[in-house]
Amino acid sequence: MDDNGVPQDDEVIAALYSRVASFDQRKQELIEEIAEIDRQSKRYRRALQALTSEATIGRPPSKPPAKKYPKGIGDERLDAIRRVVFELAAEKDEFSQVDVRGRRDINSSLAATAFEKLRQEGMIRVARKEGNNKYYRLTQSVISQPGRVEMDKP
């Protein structure tokens, strides 16, 4: 302090450092206390859950499950796409899903699902790939079937 009783800058700075350090120490003590309270709270919740066989105590209820939409493709649509594939195969050797979508009101997802089913059934196979595009052909077993002409008719 100077002669008039006013603290010097160094004394003020030292006092502020001391005060900040005490706040930091108290903050750390509170953080540790909160962590201990959380551990005890969890322990008591588990004990209550075991005694009352409740699934969730003190937790908000979970969101309801999302709506599940039917997956796959119906037989009618698959047959319509099958007919379009036969029409395309009669016109050219290779065809893509885009060709099928252009002939009917079929979205990309539906075409992909239908092509995958037809591929698994052994009706079509992947002939080649160009970048993201896949080109398909009828399999030899389908080409040699005598009843194929009847499938072409709607």
C-alpha positions in Angstrom: 0.0 0.0 0.0 1.1 3.5 -0.6 1.2 6.3 2.0 -2.5 7.1 1.4 -3.7 3.5 2.1 -4.4 2.7 -1.6 -3.3 -0.8 -2.6 -0.6 -1.0 -5.3 -1.2 -2.8 -8.6 0.9 -5.8 -7.6 -1.2 -6.2 -4.4 -4.4 -6.0 -6.3 -3.2 -8.5 -8.9 -2.0 -10.9 -6.2 -5.3 -10.6 -4.4 -7.3 -11.3 -7.6 -5.1 -14.4 -8.4 -5.7 -15.7 -4.9 -9.5 -15.2 -5.2 -9.6 -16.8 -8.7 -7.6 -19.8 -7.4 -10.1 -20.2 -4.5 -13.0 -20.1 -6.9 -11.3 -22.8 -9.1 -10.7 -25.0 -6.1 -14.3 -24.6 -4.9 -15.5 -25.4 -8.5 -13.5 -28.6 -8.6 -14.8 -29.6 -5.2 -18.4 -29.1 -6.5 -17.7 -31.1 -9.7 -16.4 -34.0 -7.6 -19.4 -33.8 -5.3 -21.8 -33.8 -8.3 -20.0 -36.9 -9.7 -20.4 -38.7 -6.4 -24.1 -37.7 -6.2 -24.6 -39.1 -9.7 -23.0 -42.4 -8.8 -25.1 -42.8 -5.7 -28.3 -41.8 -7.6 -27.6 -44.4 -10.3 -27.0 -47.0 -7.6 -30.3 -46.2 -5.9 -32.2 -46.2 -9.2 -30.9 -49.7 -10.0 -31.9 -50.9 -6.6 -35.4 -49.5 -7.0 -35.6 -51.0 -10.5 -34.7 -54.4 -9.2 -37.2 -54.2 -6.3 -40.1 -52.9 -8.4 -39.1 -54.5 -11.7 -39.7 -51.2 -13.5 -37.9 -50.7 -16.7 -37.2 -47.0 -16.4 -37.3 -44.9 -13.2 -36.8 -41.2 -13.6 -36.2 -41.4 -17.3 -38.5 -39.9 -19.9 -40.4 -42.4 -21.9 -38.8 -43.4 -25.1 -40.2 -42.3 -28.4 -42.8 -44.6 -30.0 -41.3 -46.8 -32.7 -41.2 -45.4 -36.2 -43.9 -46.5 -38.6 -42.9 -49.5 -40.6 -43.8 -49.4 -44.2 -44.3 -52.6 -46.1 -41.2 -53.6 -47.9 -41.0 -55.3 -51.2 -43.2 -55.2 -54.3 -46.6 -56.6 -55.0 -47.2 -59.4 -57.5 -49.2 -57.3 -59.9 -46.5 -54.6 -60.1 -43.8 -57.2 -60.4 -45.7 -58.9 -63.3 -46.1 -55.5 -65.0 -42.4 -54.9 -64.7 -41.7 -58.4 -65.9 -43.8 -57.7 -69.1 -41.9 -54.5 -69.7 -38.6 -56.3 -69.3 -39.8 -58.9 -71.9 -40.8 -56.1 -74.3 -37.4 -54.4 -73.9 -35.6 -57.7 -74.3 -37.4 -58.2 -77.6 -36.2 -54.8 -78.8 -32.6 -54.9 -77.7 -30.2 -57.2 -76.0 -29.4 -55.1 -73.0 -31.6 -52.8 -71.0 -31.4 -50.8 -67.7 -33.7 -49.8 -65.0 -34.0 -46.4 -66.6 -35.5 -48.0 -69.7 -38.2 -49.7 -67.5 -39.0 -46.5 -65.7 -39.5 -44.7 -69.0 -42.1 -47.2 -70.1 -44.3 -47.2 -67.0 -45.0 -45.0 -64.0 -42.3 -46.6 -61.8 -40.0 -44.9 -59.4 -36.4 -45.7 -59.0 -36.8 -47.5 -55.7 -39.6 -49.8 -57.1 -37.5 -50.5 -60.2 -34.5 -51.4 -58.1 -36.6 -53.7 -55.9 -38.2 -55.4 -58.9 -34.9 -55.9 -60.8 -33.3 -57.4 -57.7 -36.3 -59.9 -57.4 -36.1 -60.7 -61.0 -32.4 -61.3 -60.7 -32.8 -63.6 -57.7 -35.5 -65.5 -59.6 -33.0 -66.1 -62.4 -34.9 -64.2 -65.0 -32.3 -61.4 -65.6 -28.6 -61.0 -65.0 -26.2 -58.1 -64.9 -24.6 -57.9 -68.4 -22.2 -55.1 -67.7 -21.6 -52.0 -65.6 -20.7 -48.5 -66.8 -20.0 -46.3 -63.9 -23.2 -46.2 -61.8 -25.3 -47.8 -64.6 -26.0 -51.5 -64.8 -27.2 -53.1 -67.9 -29.2 -56.4 -67.8 -30.0 -59.3 -70.1 -32.4 -62.1 -69.9 -30.8 -65.3 -68.7 -30.4 -68.2 -71.2 -32.9 -70.3 -69.2 -35.6 -67.7 -69.7 -34.8 -67.2 -73.4 -35.1 -70.9 -74.1 -38.5 -71.2 -72.3 -41.4 -71.9 -74.7 -44.0 -70.2 -72.6 -42.2 -66.8 -72.7 -44.4 -65.5 -75.6 -47.5 -65.8 -73.4 -45.9 -63.7 -70.7 -45.4 -60.9 -73.3 -49.1 -60.3 -73.6 -50.7 -58.0 -71.0 
